Amino acid sequence: MMKDLGIQITKSISIMCDNTNAINIFKNLIMHSRTKHIAIRYHFLKEKVAKGEVELEFVPTSEQVVDIFVKPLSKEVVEYLQKKLGGVTLPKH
């Protein structure tokens, strides 16, 4: 997509993942019977990993900053993830 937009990518794109089994499947070039059911989009990602265009990095579940947008979290966790994102806490009125 970036190439279609005319944006030159000089290094691999990092995807943060908290599932070590998924990372291992994507890094393993051999297809196993248990991976036959995986949708085409995952095979596309596997090809990108094999070509070095995409890198999968393990990140612990507690450090997944995207959770702030998709999960109900405690106030403390929201504030922690806000800081990781570079967000600010609004003052109370």
Phi and psi in degrees as GROMACS dihedral restraints (atoms count N, CA, C in turn):
[ dihedral_restraints ]
;  ai    aj    ak    al  type     phi  dphi    fc
    3     4     5     6     1   -62.8    20    10
    4     5     6     7     1   -40.4    20    10
    6     7     8     9     1   -62.7    20    10
    7     8     9    10     1   -40.0    20    10
    9    10    11    12     1   -62.5    20    10
   10    11    12    13     1   -30.4    20    10
   12    13    14    15     1   -84.4    20    10
   13    14    15    16     1    -2.2    20    10
   15    16    17    18     1    82.9    20    10
   16    17    18    19     1    17.9    20    10
   18    19    20    21     1   -98.8    20    10
   19    20    21    22     1   121.3    20    10
   21    22    23    24     1   -81.7    20    10
   22    23    24    25     1   125.8    20    10
   24    25    26    27     1  -102.0    20    10
   25    26    27    28     1   123.7    20    10
   27    28    29    30     1  -104.2    20    10
   28    29    30    31     1   -14.0    20    10
   30    31    32    33     1  -136.9    20    10
   31    32    33    34     1   169.0    20    10
   33    34    35    36     1   -69.1    20    10
   34    35    36    37     1   153.5    20    10
   36    37    38    39     1   -89.7    20    10
   37    38    39    40     1   132.8    20    10
   39    40    41    42     1   -94.5    20    10
   40    41    42    43     1   133.2    20    10
   42    43    44    45     1  -118.4    20    10
   43    44    45    46     1   123.2    20    10
   45    46    47    48     1   -85.6    20    10
   46    47    48    49     1   130.9    20    10
   48    49    50    51     1  -139.7    20    10
   49    50    51    52     1   138.2    20    10
   51    52    53    54     1  -102.9    20    10
   52    53    54    55     1    14.3    20    10
   54    55    56    57     1  -115.3    20    10
   55    56    57    58     1   101.7    20    10
   57    58    59    60     1   -65.3    20    10
   58    59    60    61     1   -31.8    20    10
   60    61    62    63     1   -64.2    20    10
   61    62    63    64     1   -42.2    20    10
   63    64    65    66     1   -63.3    20    10
   64    65    66    67     1   -42.6    20    10
   66    67    68    69     1   -60.7    20    10
   67    68    69    70     1   -44.2    20    10
   69    70    71    72     1   -63.7    20    10
   70    71    72    73     1   -39.2    20    10
   72    73    74    75     1   -63.5    20    10
   73    74    75    76     1   -43.5    20    10
   75    76    77    78     1   -68.5    20    10
   76    77    78    79     1   -31.9    20    10
   78    79    80    81     1   -82.2    20    10
   79    80    81    82     1   -18.9    20    10
   81    82    83    84     1   -85.7    20    10
   82    83    84    85     1   120.2    20    10
   84    85    86    87     1   -77.4    20    10
   85    86    87    88     1   -13.7    20    10
   87    88    89    90     1   -88.9    20    10
   88    89    90    91     1   132.9    20    10
   90    91    92    93     1   -82.8    20    10
   91    92    93    94     1   129.5    20    10
   93    94    95    96     1  -106.8    20    10
   94    95    96    97     1   160.2    20    10
   96    97    98    99     1   -59.4    20    10
   97    98    99   100     1   -30.8    20    10
   99   100   101   102     1   -75.8    20    10
  100   101   102   103     1    -9.4    20    10
  102   103   104   105     1  -105.5    20    10
  103   104   105   106     1     3.1    20    10
  105   106   107   108     1   -63.0    20    10
  106   107   108   109     1   -32.8    20    10
  108   109   110   111     1   -79.3    20    10
  109   110   111   112     1    -7.2    20    10
  111   112   113   114     1   -68.9    20    10
  112   113   114   115     1   136.5    20    10
  114   115   116   117     1   -62.9    20    10
  115   116   117   118     1   160.7    20    10
  117   118   119   120     1   -56.6    20    10
  118   119   120   121     1   -37.6    20    10
  120   121   122   123     1   -61.0    20    10
  121   122   123   124     1   -29.5    20    10
  123   124   125   126     1   -76.1    20    10
  124   125   126   127     1   -33.8    20    10
  126   127   128   129     1   -67.3    20    10
  127   128   129   130     1   -35.2    20    10
  129   130   131   132     1   -60.1    20    10
  130   131   132   133     1   -46.5    20    10
  132   133   134   135     1   -63.9    20    10
  133   134   135   136     1   -39.2    20    10
  135   136   137   138     1   -60.9    20    10
  136   137   138   139     1   -40.4    20    10
  138   139   140   141     1   -63.7    20    10
  139   140   141   142     1   -40.9    20    10
  141   142   143   144     1   -65.7    20    10
  142   143   144   145     1   -37.3    20    10
  144   145   146   147     1   -65.8    20    10
  145   146   147   148     1   -44.1    20    10
  147   148   149   150     1   -62.4    20    10
  148   149   150   151     1   -34.6    20    10
  150   151   152   153     1   -81.0    20    10
  151   152   153   154     1   -10.0    20    10
  153   154   155   156     1    83.3    20    10
  154   155   156   157     1    11.1    20    10
  156   157   158   159     1   -81.2    20    10
  157   158   159   160     1   -24.4    20    10
  159   160   161   162     1  -130.1    20    10
  160   161   162   163     1   139.8    20    10
  162   163   164   165     1  -118.3    20    10
  163   164   165   166     1   132.7    20    10
  165   166   167   168     1  -100.8    20    10
  166   167   168   169     1   126.5    20    10
  168   169   170   171     1  -117.6    20    10
  169   170   171   172     1   135.7    20    10
  171   172   173   174     1   -76.4    20    10
  172   173   174   175     1   134.7    20    10
  174   175   176   177     1  -137.3    20    10
  175   176   177   178     1   129.8    20    10
  177   178   179   180     1   -59.5    20    10
  178   179   180   181     1   150.4    20    10
  180   181   182   183     1   -53.4    20    10
  181   182   183   184     1   -38.5    20    10
  183   184   185   186     1   -67.0    20    10
  184   185   186   187     1   -15.0    20    10
  186   187   188   189     1  -104.8    20    10
  187   188   189   190     1     5.1    20    10
  189   190   191   192     1   -74.7    20    10
  190   191   192   193     1    97.8    20    10
  192   193   194   195     1   -67.2    20    10
  193   194   195   196     1   -23.6    20    10
  195   196   197   198     1   -63.6    20    10
  196   197   198   199     1   -23.1    20    10
  198   199   200   201     1   -57.8    20    10
  199   200   201   202     1   -26.5    20    10
  201   202   203   204     1   -62.4    20    10
  202   203   204   205     1   -25.2    20    10
  204   205   206   207     1   -95.2    20    10
  205   206   207   208     1   -18.1    20    10
  207   208   209   210     1  -124.0    20    10
  208   209   210   211     1    -5.6    20    10
  210   211   212   213     1  -131.2    20    10
  211   212   213   214     1   148.4    20    10
  213   214   215   216     1   -74.9    20    10
  214   215   216   217     1   125.5    20    10
  216   217   218   219     1  -129.2    20    10
  217   218   219   220     1   159.3    20    10
  219   220   221   222     1   -69.2    20    10
  220   221   222   223     1   160.8    20    10
  222   223   224   225     1   -57.4    20    10
  223   224   225   226     1   -41.6    20    10
  225   226   227   228     1   -63.8    20    10
  226   227   228   229     1   -41.9    20    10
  228   229   230   231     1   -67.6    20    10
  229   230   231   232     1   -41.1    20    10
  231   232   233   234     1   -60.3    20    10
  232   233   234   235     1   -45.7    20    10
  234   235   236   237     1   -63.6    20    10
  235   236   237   238     1   -39.6    20    10
  237   238   239   240     1   -63.2    20    10
  238   239   240   241     1   -47.0    20    10
  240   241   242   243     1   -69.3    20    10
  241   242   243   244     1   -32.5    20    10
  243   244   245   246     1   -58.8    20    10
  244   245   246   247     1   -44.1    20    10
  246   247   248   249     1   -63.6    20    10
  247   248   249   250     1   -39.6    20    10
  249   250   251   252     1   -64.9    20    10
  250   251   252   253     1   -33.1    20    10
  252   253   254   255     1   -82.0    20    10
  253   254   255   256     1    -9.8    20    10
  255   256   257   258     1    86.0    20    10
  256   257   258   259     1    16.6    20    10
  258   259   260   261     1   -80.9    20    10
  259   260   261   262     1   168.1    20    10
  261   262   263   264     1  -116.9    20    10
  262   263   264   265     1   154.9    20    10
  264   265   266   267     1   -93.2    20    10
  265   266   267   268     1   127.3    20    10
  267   268   269   270     1   -75.1    20    10
  268   269   270   271     1   141.8    20    10
  270   271   272   273     1   -68.3    20    10
  271   272   273   274     1   149.7    20    10
  273   274   275   276     1   -83.2    20    10
  274   275   276   277     1   142.9    20    10
